[in-house]
């Protein structure tokens, strides 16, 4: 019973935060991708080259 009391509340809070923050994180990821495309265009980088750069970054930081 003590184990559930010690770990139950933190697990519930962590689960709640994950559910609440996941859509915000996805929106931020989309914004970062869009900004990367804008910067690539302004720097005259090819869109395909930019996609390769983004994919390499995802491979490094899954």
N, C-alpha and C positions, 0 to 999 in steps of 0.2 A: 504494500500500500504506500509506503514511504517513497519507493522508487517512482511510482506513478505521480505522486505529489511533487517530487523534485523535478521530473522531466516532462510531465504532461503539459504544464502551462507553457514552458519555453517552446515545446514542439507545436503547440496550438498557435502561438504567436508567430512562429516562423512560417507555418503553413499559411496562415492568414496573410502575412506580408507577401509571400510568394504569389499567392493568387491575386492580390491587389496590385502588385507592382509589375507583374509580367506584361500586361498590355502597355504600360508606360515604357518598359524597356524595349518592347517591339517597335513602338512609335519612334523612340530615340534612334534605334538601329536604322529605320527607314530614313529618318532625317539625316543621319550621318552619311548614308549611302548617297542620298540626293546631293548633299553638300560636296561629297567627293566627286560626283559627276560634274558639278558646276565648276569646281576648282580645276578639274581635268580639262574641261572645255576652255576655260580662260587661259590655261597654260599650253594650249594647243597639243594636248595629249590625245591620242586616238582612243575612242571609246573602248575598243577591244583591249588595248593595252591597259587602260584603267581597270577593266574587269579582271584582268590577270593580276594586277596589283592588289585589288580587293580580295580576290580568292586566295592569294598567297598569305595575306594578313589573316584570313579566317583559318587557314591551315595552321598558322603559328599559334593563334589564340582561339581555340574552339569554344 
